[in-house]
Amino acid sequence: MKHAEPEGVPLRNRAAVETLARSLTDAMDGGLIFLGAGAALQPKGLTLPSGVDLAKGLAKKCELEWHEYVPLSTTAFYYESFFGRPGLEHYLKDLIDRL
């Protein structure tokens, strides 16, 4: 599949944009996209979990005591240590599929 040239994208960013577009369109097993903090929050209806809620869920699954000052990246690191990278990816996909 040939990808269109990203119009208006500066040359210094073009490789990153093209790589992202290719990985999203060529994914055989689906994809998982994360946006910045607050992107999933909305006033009504179902939303994706916040970083705090995600960290709590990961910690609980690992039987770790969760503390507010422990960042999500640290909790995800422990989860990945226990369950492996595929386990972390499955946890996130299952969480999103339930919404």
C-alpha positions, 0 to 999 in steps of 0.5 A, a space after each residue: 500500500 502506498 502512503 500519501 505524502 503528508 502535506 504541510 508537515 515540515 521535513 524534520 517531522 515527516 519521517 515520524 508522521 510517515 512511520 506512525 501512519 504506516 504502523 497504524 494502517 499496516 497493523 495486523 493485530 490491531 493497534 493501541 493508541 494513547 493520547 495525552 493526559 485528559 484526552 479521554 475525560 469527558 463530562 458524561 458517559 463512559 470514559 477511558 480510565 485516568 492515569 491514576 485509575 489505571 495505576 490503581 488497577 495495575 497495582 491491584 492486579 500485581 497485589 501491590 500497595 498503591 500510593 498516589 505519589 507512585 507514577 503510572 510508569 512505575 506501576 506499569 513497569 512492575 506489571 510488565 515485570 510480573 506479567 510480561 509485555 504481552 500481559 500488559 498489552 492484553 490488560 490494556 486492550 481488555 480494559 478498553 474493550 469493556 467500555 
